[in-house]
Amino acid sequence: MDPTTLQLFVRVATAGAFAKAGREFDLSPTAATQRIKNLETELGVRLFNRTTRSVALTAEGELFLAHAHKIITSVEDARSDLAMHRHNIKGELRVTSSATFGWRYIAPFISEFLSEYPDVSVKLELGDRVVDIVEQGYDLSLRIGTLQSSTLVARRLADNPRLLVCSPEYLKQHPGPLTPVDLAAHQCLVLSENNKWQLRHNNGRQHEVRVSGKFYCNYGEAITEAALKGTGIALKSLWDIRDHLQQGTLVALLPDYQVEPMWSLWAVRPPGSLVPARVRVFTDFIAHKITTLEKQWSSEK
């Protein structure tokens, strides 16, 4: 009973389809189905009820699913422990991240990581478009925002609140907004057509405001630059503009309101319990760096 077949069984149970699960293992629907049939023969039970339209676990399949998770985790833990013990962490690590966050908080630490793990190479792709990491072959995605329901495995790294900001120069020319409704009368800098801003007052009252302005852009750093030059009000991630707030080149608006939904920083990897050692150590490495930065910033307050 090999771990790959067990992992395939788990993915079929999750996806409810042999074809979709098989693609993740470079298997045709026929080959994936045959592997599961062989597993059923080995166990002496039927694991799935199959129709032309659906695949569902039998009672025996439900029971075996819990054991399969434990077996896969145990095998992978053993492999990772042995790999780490032999200092045998190697291979290419493919990582994708949002452009600004990756450039500011991931790229600066890559040299240190490569020095610690000299047999690993890192291919870091930066961009603001969310990619399908399974389809495009990425090992890890570092994402900012809220996650949609999926079979991907996510690890939360930190909070990432957003806030409304502008430059002191903009406030000299325009009276600052006192309530969310006032934003409709301001020049707002809109990222990727996201012109509906949601805010919640400290008393719990919800507000949604449709904003507009003269500058729309799909690149977050361009929105920040426009805000710094006094072009308008921007809705920005705290991780993106923390330095500007500390330097006073941007100021926060509407302090009694919280932008919703609340965002977080996430490390997201493809489904399955078989995690390559290089992915595990890189995720732990970045998580440690993020935590260290948070502690440093807290001590500076």
Summary of the structure (lengths in Angstrom):
residues: 301
radius of gyration: 23.9
end to end distance: 55.4
largest distance: 77.5
contacts: 905
relative contact order: 0.15
helix: 45%
strand: 24%
